[in-house]
Amino acid sequence: MAAGPTNPTEYIQGHLTHLAKPIGDGGGFWTLHVDSVVMAVLIGVASFGFLWWVTRRVTTGVPSKRQAFVELALDFVNGQARGIYHGHSKLVGPLALTVFVFVLMMNAMDFLPVDVTAKFTHLFADHWRVVPTADVNTTFALALSVFFLMIAFAIRAKGLGGWIHELLTSPFGKFPLLWPINLGMNIVELVAKPLSHSLRLYGNIYAGEVIFLLLGMWAATGVAGALFGGVLHLGWAIFHLLIVPLQAFIFMMLTVVYMSMAEEHH
């Protein structure tokens, strides 16, 4: 921004405003958040580029610290996936690892001080948010990707006819008069999955970002505010060290659960 904020509302709005580019003439719903897309791409390239670099230097002897870290992450994610998913697809393990690493690294951008990063981003944009998962468009896009994969898994396991038959006959049976009720309940269940999947992640990360801003403003109100706000800021930062990986873990676990549920026969 050309000038600094003059009040708390302007300060918070300045940090929570996206670099938005309307698509077409209408804008509104069809608006691209350029900062979320660019940050997600950069984080993805950096994260998976690092994993690719480590795998190209794997040794059979004593592993390096980088290799040991990656192997621990792989074993942890594969163990969680095998404990939940009992199907035969080899895609679920790599999918779980991809989701966990990608969401974890996007969440971790919340650890960067917003005022420090803003000094850099303001060199090329008035508004730029560095935490992609604090944007509901990002989390909903991730959840929709999982949703379509879930449907693909269900159709692969049951066939298109079997999947449609299950939508019409589960949970109340095959009596034709119950088909509309069964279909309505199954549609509600299907729609609820990407909604809850995306909003849970978005709500936690966005709320954490807002609390960091509020505590930061409090710490700038004077000596007493700096002491009290600084202590609270440190406490919230420590607590956020748990929230960031926990939300990535929950998102990954729900992904595996949805894949497993998709292949179950009722």
C-alpha positions as CSV (number, residue, x, y, z in Angstrom):
1,M,0.0,0.0,0.0
2,A,1.2,3.5,-0.7
3,A,0.5,4.7,2.8
4,G,0.4,2.9,6.1
5,P,-2.9,2.0,7.8
6,T,-4.5,4.8,9.8
7,N,-6.7,2.6,12.1
8,P,-7.0,-1.1,13.2
9,T,-9.8,-1.8,10.7
10,E,-7.7,-0.6,7.8
11,Y,-4.7,-2.5,9.1
12,I,-6.6,-5.9,9.3
13,Q,-8.3,-5.3,6.0
14,G,-5.0,-4.5,4.3
15,H,-3.6,-7.8,5.4
16,L,-6.7,-9.9,4.6
17,T,-7.3,-8.5,1.1
18,H,-6.4,-10.6,-1.9
19,L,-4.8,-9.6,-5.1
20,A,-7.9,-10.3,-7.1
21,K,-8.3,-10.3,-10.9
22,P,-11.8,-10.4,-12.3
23,I,-12.3,-13.0,-15.0
24,G,-14.3,-11.5,-17.9
25,D,-16.5,-8.5,-17.5
26,G,-18.6,-9.6,-14.6
27,G,-16.1,-10.2,-11.9
28,G,-17.9,-11.1,-8.7
29,F,-17.9,-14.9,-8.4
30,W,-15.6,-15.3,-11.3
31,T,-12.6,-13.6,-9.7
32,L,-9.1,-15.1,-9.6
33,H,-7.1,-14.7,-6.4
34,V,-3.7,-14.3,-8.0
35,D,-1.8,-14.4,-4.7
36,S,-3.3,-17.7,-3.6
37,V,-2.6,-19.4,-7.0
38,V,0.9,-18.1,-7.2
39,M,1.8,-19.0,-3.6
40,A,0.3,-22.5,-4.0
41,V,2.3,-23.2,-7.1
42,L,5.5,-21.9,-5.6
43,I,5.0,-23.9,-2.4
44,G,4.2,-27.0,-4.4
45,V,7.3,-26.7,-6.6
46,A,9.5,-26.0,-3.6
47,S,8.1,-28.8,-1.4
48,F,8.0,-31.6,-4.0
49,G,11.2,-30.3,-5.6
50,F,12.9,-30.9,-2.3
51,L,11.5,-34.4,-2.0
52,W,12.6,-35.2,-5.5
53,W,16.1,-33.8,-4.8
54,V,16.3,-36.0,-1.6
55,T,15.1,-39.2,-3.4
56,R,17.8,-38.7,-6.1
57,R,20.5,-38.8,-3.4
58,V,19.2,-41.8,-1.4
59,T,22.0,-44.1,-0.1
60,T,21.8,-47.6,1.3
61,G,24.2,-46.9,4.1
62,V,23.9,-44.4,6.9
63,P,21.2,-42.0,5.7
64,S,21.7,-38.2,5.8
65,K,19.5,-36.1,8.1
66,R,17.4,-35.0,5.0
67,Q,17.0,-38.6,3.9
68,A,16.1,-39.7,7.4
69,F,13.5,-37.0,7.7
70,V,11.8,-37.9,4.4
71,E,11.8,-41.6,5.3
72,L,10.2,-40.9,8.6
73,A,7.5,-38.8,6.9
74,L,6.9,-41.6,4.3
75,D,6.7,-44.3,6.9
76,F,4.3,-42.2,9.1
77,V,1.9,-41.3,6.2
78,N,2.0,-44.9,4.7
79,G,1.3,-46.3,8.1
80,Q,-1.7,-44.1,8.6
81,A,-3.0,-44.8,5.1
82,R,-2.6,-48.6,5.5
83,G,-4.5,-48.5,8.8
84,I,-7.5,-46.9,7.2
85,Y,-7.6,-47.9,3.6
86,H,-8.1,-51.6,2.9
87,G,-8.6,-51.5,-0.8
88,H,-6.2,-52.5,-3.6
89,S,-5.3,-49.1,-5.1
90,K,-1.6,-48.1,-5.1
91,L,-2.6,-44.5,-5.5
92,V,-3.8,-43.9,-2.0
93,G,-0.4,-43.9,-0.3
94,P,1.2,-41.4,-2.7
95,L,-2.0,-39.3,-2.6
96,A,-2.0,-39.2,1.2
97,L,1.7,-38.1,1.2
98,T,1.1,-35.5,-1.5
99,V,-1.9,-34.0,0.4
100,F,-0.1,-34.0,3.7
101,V,3.1,-32.3,2.5
102,F,1.3,-29.8,0.3
103,V,-1.3,-28.7,3.0
104,L,1.4,-28.7,5.7
105,M,3.7,-26.4,3.8
106,M,0.8,-24.0,2.8
107,N,-0.3,-23.9,6.4
108,A,3.3,-23.3,7.6
109,M,3.3,-19.9,5.7
110,D,1.2,-18.6,8.5
111,F,4.4,-18.6,10.7
112,L,5.9,-15.8,8.6
113,P,5.4,-12.3,10.2
114,V,2.7,-10.5,8.1
115,D,4.3,-7.1,8.5
116,V,7.7,-8.3,7.4
117,T,6.4,-10.2,4.4
118,A,4.2,-7.2,3.5
119,K,7.3,-5.0,3.1
120,F,8.5,-7.3,0.4
121,T,5.2,-8.0,-1.3
122,H,4.3,-4.3,-1.4
123,L,7.1,-3.9,-3.9
124,F,5.0,-5.5,-6.6
125,A,1.4,-5.6,-5.3
126,D,-0.7,-3.5,-3.0
127,H,-2.3,-6.6,-1.5
128,W,-0.7,-10.1,-1.3
129,R,-1.6,-12.9,1.1
130,V,1.0,-15.6,1.5
131,V,-1.1,-18.3,3.2
132,P,-3.1,-20.1,0.4
133,T,-5.1,-22.2,2.9
134,A,-6.5,-19.1,4.5
135,D,-8.4,-18.6,1.3
136,V,-11.6,-20.7,1.0
137,N,-11.1,-21.0,-2.7
138,T,-7.9,-22.9,-2.2
139,T,-9.3,-25.3,0.4
140,F,-12.4,-25.9,-1.6
141,A,-10.4,-26.6,-4.7
142,L,-8.4,-29.2,-2.8
143,A,-11.6,-30.7,-1.3
144,L,-13.2,-30.9,-4.8
145,S,-10.2,-32.7,-6.1
146,V,-10.6,-35.3,-3.4
147,F,-14.3,-35.4,-4.0
148,F,-13.9,-36.2,-7.7
149,L,-11.3,-38.8,-6.9
150,M,-13.7,-40.4,-4.4
151,I,-16.4,-40.7,-7.0
152,A,-13.9,-42.2,-9.5
153,F,-12.8,-44.7,-6.8
154,A,-16.5,-45.7,-6.2
155,I,-17.2,-46.1,-9.9
156,R,-14.0,-48.2,-10.4
157,A,-14.9,-50.5,-7.5
158,K,-18.6,-50.9,-8.2
159,G,-19.1,-49.9,-11.8
160,L,-21.2,-47.0,-12.9
161,G,-24.4,-49.0,-12.7
162,G,-23.5,-50.3,-9.2
163,W,-22.7,-46.9,-7.9
164,I,-26.0,-45.4,-9.2
165,H,-27.9,-48.4,-7.8
166,E,-26.3,-47.8,-4.4
167,L,-27.3,-44.1,-4.6
168,L,-30.9,-45.2,-5.2
169,T,-31.2,-48.1,-2.7
170,S,-29.0,-47.2,0.2
171,P,-29.8,-47.0,3.1
172,F,-33.5,-47.9,3.1
173,G,-33.6,-50.7,0.6
174,K,-34.7,-51.4,-3.0
175,F,-38.4,-50.5,-2.8
176,P,-38.9,-48.0,-5.7
177,L,-41.0,-45.6,-3.5
178,L,-38.0,-45.1,-1.3
179,W,-35.6,-44.3,-4.1
180,P,-36.2,-40.5,-3.9
181,I,-35.5,-40.5,-0.2
182,N,-32.4,-42.6,-0.6
183,L,-31.1,-40.4,-3.4
184,G,-31.8,-37.2,-1.5
185,M,-29.9,-38.5,1.6
186,N,-27.0,-39.7,-0.5
187,I,-26.7,-36.4,-2.3
188,V,-26.7,-34.5,1.0
189,E,-23.9,-36.8,2.2
190,L,-21.9,-36.3,-0.9
191,V,-22.2,-32.5,-0.9
192,A,-21.4,-32.3,2.8
193,K,-18.1,-34.1,2.4
194,P,-16.3,-31.4,0.3
195,L,-17.9,-28.6,2.3
196,S,-16.8,-29.9,5.7
197,H,-13.4,-31.0,4.3
198,S,-12.7,-27.5,3.0
199,L,-14.3,-25.3,5.6
200,R,-12.6,-27.1,8.5
201,L,-9.1,-26.3,7.1
202,Y,-10.0,-22.8,6.0
203,G,-11.7,-21.8,9.3
204,N,-8.8,-22.9,11.4
205,I,-6.0,-21.3,9.3
206,Y,-8.0,-18.1,8.7
207,A,-8.9,-17.7,12.4
208,G,-5.2,-18.2,13.3
209,E,-4.2,-15.5,10.9
210,V,-6.8,-13.0,12.3
211,I,-5.7,-13.7,15.9
212,F,-2.1,-13.1,14.9
213,L,-3.1,-9.7,13.5
214,L,-5.2,-8.8,16.6
215,L,-2.4,-9.7,19.0
216,G,0.1,-7.8,16.8
217,M,-2.0,-4.6,17.0
218,W,-2.4,-5.0,20.7
219,A,1.4,-5.3,21.1
220,A,1.7,-1.9,19.3
221,T,-0.5,0.1,21.7
222,G,2.2,0.9,24.3
223,V,4.6,-0.6,26.8
224,A,1.9,-2.5,28.7
225,G,0.3,-3.6,25.5
226,A,3.7,-4.7,24.1
227,L,4.4,-6.8,27.2
228,F,0.9,-8.4,27.5
229,G,0.4,-8.7,23.8
230,G,3.9,-10.1,23.3
231,V,3.3,-12.8,25.8
232,L,-0.1,-13.7,24.2
233,H,1.5,-13.6,20.8
234,L,4.2,-16.0,21.9
235,G,1.7,-18.3,23.5
236,W,-0.5,-18.3,20.4
237,A,2.5,-18.9,18.2
238,I,3.5,-22.0,20.2
239,F,-0.1,-23.3,20.1
240,H,-0.2,-22.6,16.4
241,L,2.8,-25.0,16.0
242,L,0.4,-27.7,16.8
243,I,-2.5,-26.4,14.8
244,V,-0.6,-26.2,11.5
245,P,0.5,-29.9,11.3
246,L,-2.7,-31.1,12.9
247,Q,-4.9,-29.5,10.3
248,A,-2.7,-31.0,7.5
249,F,-2.9,-34.4,9.2
250,I,-6.8,-34.2,9.6
251,F,-7.1,-33.2,5.9
252,M,-4.9,-36.1,4.9
253,M,-6.8,-38.6,7.1
254,L,-10.2,-37.5,5.8
255,T,-8.9,-37.9,2.3
256,V,-7.9,-41.5,3.0
257,V,-11.2,-42.1,4.8
258,Y,-13.2,-40.9,1.9
259,M,-11.3,-43.1,-0.5
260,S,-11.9,-46.1,1.7
261,M,-15.6,-45.3,2.1
262,A,-16.0,-44.9,-1.6
263,E,-15.0,-48.6,-2.2
264,E,-17.2,-50.0,0.5
265,H,-20.3,-51.9,-0.6
266,H,-23.5,-51.5,1.2
